[in-house]
Amino acid sequence: MLAMRLLDGAWLSGVRTIGCAFLLYLSVGLQLVYGDLKPLKDSEMSGISGQAFITIDNYNVQQQTSGYSSASETIDTEFLKINIGADIETHLSIDHLELGKYPRYENGEPCPSSGCDPNRMRETAGSDIDIRDFALGHYSRNSDGSVDSNPFRFINPFIEFAFENGPDGTQQVIGARIGFEKAGGILSGDIETLTGNIEVKIDGVQPILELFGACIICVPISTQAQLQYGESGDPNGNNEGSYDPIRAQYIGVLSQESVEIFGAFDLSTSGCSLIVVDTCHSLGKFQSVEIGKASPDGLVSNFFLSTQKKDIAWAINSLGNLVPSYKTNHQGKLIADGNNFQQTFMGSFLNIPAGGVELTPREAANGLPRLPTRYTDAALGLF
């Protein structure tokens, strides 16, 4: 089990451990080759191009924290980003992925060490991210009995740290994340709670009336779904389609958001329904989700998992788009904006932006079954 606390300082050692282990994993198996150094002619040099396996970016951002889960303030943030030029395919399984386990109020603010105020609404879910039987990648059996391995793919991973620059010249680490320039594949698990930015496109035909499995009245719809209140957001256990990116247990179309019908006109949802269609769905129904399905290349950009002691805006575009003149030292202060930065909240945060997940209306309503994620060639069967 991977667990991390954010308020007592112990989380930093966990971040260091994860980062070091990740770098060690990439370097294991590399064999050193020794040889004599020889100069290259200009004609030989002209035919060579490439990029370093590891590069480091260092830049500053002046940002106003969101105030969603911590007091709103302006902070001078310095980022150190370690980029790894690699294309990785992997199968990964974790029995219990649990991040950000500590008591916090419903607005996202952590409870003090003395305990939660009984007069304030408290999150009933205990962790920011809680997924059992978490897995990346899957296996599939063909009609001839053969088996295909379908790994999860990561392109150009990176590890990034955020430091707050104090007025007295001191620095303190306030966040860290592991991310990928692009990623795609099957993500599986029993999802209890999620905190973050999860954008799901719902597109296809919505059956209104079916007879013997045939659709009599079918309505083409297209809309966008986001994280919502669940039991942790409502003391009565009701879900009203309200936006709640912290310890959410539902995903769906937000109340009063528009749904495109027949590609010609829009209808607004009311609470969790659109006429006779439910628009709020429990996260636990989705056992295996294809990340990158809505993207043309099957990969989504800016997939990352972060943990932070304050609300932080992380860069989601390349530094070449953010910084006029690229250097490896301080750049002059950038201003965090919604086009180039993703706002995260105090705690653990999962970012799967637009293009990451796409569902049909039927899949949204019925959920998605778990695909095989472990391979064994035992006598009792394949999976």
C-alpha positions in Angstrom: 0.0 0.0 0.0 1.2 3.5 -0.9 0.1 6.1 1.6 1.2 9.7 2.1 0.4 12.3 4.8 0.8 15.9 3.9 0.7 17.9 7.1 3.4 16.4 9.3 6.4 16.6 7.1 6.7 12.9 6.6 5.3 13.1 3.0 8.5 14.7 1.8 10.5 11.6 2.5 7.9 9.6 0.5 8.2 11.9 -2.4 12.0 11.6 -2.4 11.7 7.8 -2.1 9.3 7.6 -5.1 11.5 9.9 -7.2 14.8 8.0 -6.4 13.1 4.7 -7.0 11.8 5.9 -10.4 15.2 7.1 -11.5 16.8 3.9 -10.3 14.2 1.8 -12.2 15.1 3.6 -15.4 18.8 3.1 -14.9 18.8 -0.6 -13.9 20.2 -2.8 -16.6 22.3 -0.1 -18.3 25.8 -1.5 -19.0 28.7 0.9 -19.1 30.8 0.8 -22.3 34.3 2.1 -22.3 36.3 3.3 -25.3 38.9 5.7 -26.5 37.7 9.3 -27.2 38.3 10.4 -30.8 37.6 13.8 -32.4 34.9 14.0 -35.1 35.3 15.8 -38.3 32.9 18.7 -39.1 31.3 16.6 -41.9 30.7 13.8 -39.4 29.3 16.2 -36.8 26.8 17.7 -39.3 25.1 14.4 -39.7 24.4 13.9 -36.0 21.4 15.2 -34.0 19.9 14.3 -30.7 18.8 15.3 -27.3 20.1 14.5 -23.8 18.4 11.5 -22.0 17.8 13.7 -18.9 17.3 17.5 -19.0 16.5 19.9 -16.1 14.2 23.0 -16.2 14.3 25.6 -13.5 11.7 28.5 -13.6 9.7 30.8 -11.4 6.0 31.4 -11.3 4.2 34.2 -9.5 0.7 32.8 -8.7 -2.4 33.5 -6.7 -3.5 30.3 -4.9 -7.1 29.3 -5.6 -8.4 29.6 -2.1 -10.4 26.4 -2.7 -8.7 24.3 0.0 -6.3 26.8 1.6 -6.2 30.5 2.3 -5.9 32.6 -0.9 -2.4 34.1 -1.1 0.2 35.2 -3.6 3.2 33.0 -3.6 6.5 33.2 -5.5 7.0 29.6 -6.6 10.2 28.1 -8.0 9.9 24.8 -10.0 12.7 22.2 -10.6 11.6 19.8 -13.3 13.7 16.7 -14.3 12.7 15.5 -17.8 13.5 11.9 -18.9 13.5 11.2 -22.6 12.0 7.8 -22.7 9.1 5.8 -24.3 8.0 3.3 -21.7 5.5 0.4 -22.0 4.6 -1.3 -18.8 2.1 -3.5 -16.8 1.7 -2.2 -13.2 -0.4 -3.5 -10.3 -0.9 -2.0 -6.9 -3.1 -3.8 -4.4 -4.2 -0.5 -2.7 -3.3 3.0 -4.0 -4.2 5.4 -1.2 -2.9 9.0 -1.2 -3.6 12.0 1.1 -5.0 10.1 4.1 -5.9 12.6 6.8 -9.1 14.3 8.1 -10.2 17.4 6.3 -13.3 19.6 6.1 -15.7 19.6 3.2 -14.2 22.7 1.6 -10.9 20.8 1.4 -9.2 22.5 4.3 -7.3 20.0 6.6 -8.5 19.6 10.1 -6.0 20.9 12.7 -3.9 18.6 14.8 -6.2 19.1 17.7 -9.1 17.5 15.7 -11.9 18.5 13.5 -14.5 21.1 14.6 -17.7 19.1 15.2 -19.7 22.2 14.0 -18.2 22.1 10.5 -19.1 19.6 7.8 -16.3 17.1 7.4 -15.3 14.8 4.5 -16.5 11.3 5.3 -14.1 9.8 2.8 -10.7 9.3 4.5 -8.3 9.7 1.5 -7.9 12.1 -1.4 -7.3 9.2 -3.8 -8.4 5.7 -2.9 -8.3 2.9 -5.5 -8.1 -0.8 -4.7 -6.7 -3.3 -7.1 -5.2 -0.5 -9.2 -3.6 -1.6 -12.5 -2.2 -0.1 -15.7 -2.3 -2.1 -18.9 -4.3 -5.3 -19.7 -4.3 -8.6 -21.5 -6.7 -9.9 -24.1 -7.4 -13.4 -25.5 -7.9 -13.7 -29.2 -10.4 -16.1 -30.9 -7.5 -18.5 -31.7 -6.6 -18.8 -28.1 -3.5 -16.6 -28.3 -2.9 -13.8 -25.8 -2.1 -10.1 -26.6 -0.2 -8.0 -24.1 -1.5 -4.4 -24.1 0.8 -2.4 -21.9 0.2 1.2 -20.6 2.4 3.6 -22.5 4.3 6.6 -21.0 6.2 9.1 -23.3 8.8 11.4 -21.8 8.1 11.1 -18.0 9.2 13.8 -15.6 9.6 14.4 -11.9 9.0 18.0 -10.7 9.3 19.8 -7.3 7.8 23.1 -6.2 9.5 25.4 -3.8 8.0 28.5 -2.1 10.4 31.4 -2.0 10.0 33.3 1.3 10.5 37.1 1.6 13.6 36.4 3.7 15.3 34.4 1.0 14.5 30.9 2.4 12.8 28.1 0.5 10.6 25.2 1.4 9.3 22.3 -0.6 5.5 22.7 -1.0 4.8 20.1 -3.7 5.9 17.3 -6.0 4.5 15.5 -9.0 5.2 12.6 -11.4 3.9 13.3 -14.9 4.2 12.4 -18.5 4.2 14.4 -21.8 1.8 11.8 -23.2 0.2 8.7 -21.8 -2.4 6.1 -22.8 -3.8 2.7 -22.1 -6.2 0.9 -19.8 -6.4 2.1 -16.2 -8.3 -0.4 -13.9 -9.4 -0.4 -10.3 -12.1 -0.2 -7.7 -12.4 3.6 -7.3 -13.6 4.7 -3.9 -12.6 8.4 -4.1 -10.8 10.7 -6.6 -9.4 14.2 -6.1 -8.4 16.1 -9.2 -9.3 17.1 -12.7 -11.1 14.3 -14.6 -12.7 15.4 -17.9 -14.9 12.7 -19.5 -16.5 13.2 -22.9 -19.9 11.5 -23.3 -20.7 11.1 -27.0 -23.1 8.7 -28.8 -26.7 7.5 -28.9 -28.8 7.6 -25.8 -31.5 4.8 -25.9 -34.8 6.3 -24.6 -37.1 3.3 -25.5 -35.9 -0.2 -26.3 -37.8 -3.3 -27.3 -36.3 -6.8 -27.3 -32.8 -5.2 -27.3 -33.6 -3.0 -30.3 -33.6 0.8 -29.9 -37.0 2.3 -30.8 -36.3 5.8 -29.7 -32.6 6.9 -29.7 -31.3 10.3 -29.2 -27.7 11.4 -30.3 -26.2 13.4 -27.5 -22.8 14.9 -26.7 -21.6 16.5 -23.4 -18.8 16.7 -20.9 -18.7 15.1 -17.4 -16.7 16.1 -14.3 -16.2 15.0 -10.7 -19.1 15.6 -8.4 -20.4 15.4 -4.9 -20.9 12.0 -3.4 -21.5 10.9 0.2 -18.6 12.9 1.2 -20.1 16.1 -0.2 -23.6 15.8 1.2 -24.5 14.8 4.8 -27.7 13.1 3.5 -25.8 11.0 1.0 -27.5 12.7 -2.0 -25.8 13.6 -5.2 -27.2 16.8 -6.9 -24.7 17.2 -9.7 -22.6 19.8 -7.9 -19.0 20.3 -8.8 -16.6 18.8 -6.2 -13.0 18.0 -7.2 -12.0 16.9 -3.7 -12.7 13.3 -2.6 -15.5 12.9 -5.2 -17.3 9.6 -5.5 -19.4 10.5 -8.6 -18.8 11.8 -12.1 -21.3 13.2 -14.4 -22.8 16.3 -16.1 -23.0 19.2 -13.7 -26.4 20.6 -12.8 -27.5 23.3 -15.2 -24.9 22.3 -17.8 -25.9 21.9 -21.4 -26.2 18.7 -23.3 -26.1 18.8 -27.1 -29.0 17.0 -28.7 -29.0 15.9 -32.3 -26.0 18.2 -32.8 -28.5 21.1 -33.2 -29.7 22.4 -29.9 -28.9 22.2 -26.2 -30.8 21.1 -23.1 -29.8 21.9 -19.5 -29.6 19.2 -16.8 -31.6 19.6 -13.6 -29.9 18.1 -10.6 -28.8 14.6 -11.8 -31.2 14.2 -14.7 -31.9 15.2 -18.2 -35.6 14.4 -18.8 -35.5 10.6 -18.3 -31.7 10.2 -18.4 -29.6 10.0 -15.3 -26.5 12.2 -15.6 -24.7 11.3 -12.3 -22.7 8.0 -12.0 -20.8 6.3 -9.3 -17.1 6.1 -9.9 -17.1 2.5 -8.6 -19.0 1.4 -11.8 -16.0 2.1 -14.0 -13.6 -0.8 -13.4 -11.4 -0.3 -16.5 -11.1 3.0 -18.4 -9.2 3.7 -21.5 -7.0 6.7 -21.1 -6.4 8.6 -24.4 -9.5 7.1 -26.1 -10.8 10.5 -27.1 -7.5 11.5 -28.6 -6.6 10.8 -32.3 -3.3 9.1 -31.4 -4.7 7.2 -28.4 -2.6 9.3 -26.0 -3.4 12.2 -23.7 -1.1 15.0 -22.8 -0.5 16.3 -19.3 -1.4 13.2 -17.3 0.1 13.6 -13.9 -0.2 12.7 -10.2 0.8 15.3 -7.7 0.8 16.1 -4.0 1.1 19.6 -2.5 0.9 21.4 0.9 -0.8 24.4 -0.7 -2.9 25.0 -3.8 -0.4 25.0 -6.7 -0.7 25.7 -10.4 1.5 23.3 -12.3 2.7 24.0 -15.9 0.9 21.9 -18.5 2.6 23.3 -21.6 6.2 23.0 -22.6 8.6 25.6 -21.3 9.3 26.6 -24.8 5.7 27.9 -25.0 6.0 29.6 -21.6 9.5 31.1 -21.6 10.6 33.4 -24.4 14.3 32.5 -24.0 15.1 29.1 -22.7 17.8 28.8 -20.0 18.4 26.3 -17.2 18.4 29.1 -14.5 15.7 31.4 -13.2 13.5 32.8 -16.0 11.9 35.9 -14.5 8.5 35.3 -13.0 5.8 33.8 -15.1 2.1 34.4 -14.3 0.0 31.3 -13.8 -3.0 31.2 -16.2 -5.6 28.7 -17.2 -4.1 28.1 -20.6 -0.6 27.1 -19.5 -1.2 25.9 -16.0 -3.4 23.4 -14.2 -4.7 24.5 -10.8 -4.4 21.8 -8.2 -5.5 21.8 -4.5 -3.9 21.1 -1.2 -3.6 17.3 -1.0 -3.1 14.6 -3.6 -4.4 15.3 -7.1 -4.9 13.3 -10.3 -5.0 15.1 -13.7 -6.7 13.5 -16.7 -7.5 16.4 -19.0 -9.8 16.6 -22.0 -9.1 13.9 -24.6 -8.3 11.4 -21.8 -11.6 9.5 -21.4 -14.6 9.1 -23.7 -17.8 7.1 -22.9 -21.0 6.4 -24.8 -24.2 7.2 -22.9 -24.8 3.5 -22.4 -21.3 3.0 -20.9 -21.8 6.0 -18.6 -25.1 4.5 -17.4 -24.1 0.9 -17.1 -20.4 1.3 -16.2 -17.4 -0.6 -17.6 -16.3 -4.1 -16.6 -12.8 -4.9 -15.5 -10.4 -6.2 -18.2 -7.8 -8.9 -17.3 -4.8 -7.2 -15.8 -2.7 -10.2 -14.6 -1.3 -13.0 -16.7 -0.6 -16.5 -15.6 -0.3 -19.6 -17.7 -1.4 -22.0 -15.0 -3.5 -25.2 -15.7 -6.6 -23.6 -14.2 -6.7 -20.9 -16.8 -5.1 -17.9 -18.4 -6.2 -15.1 -16.1 
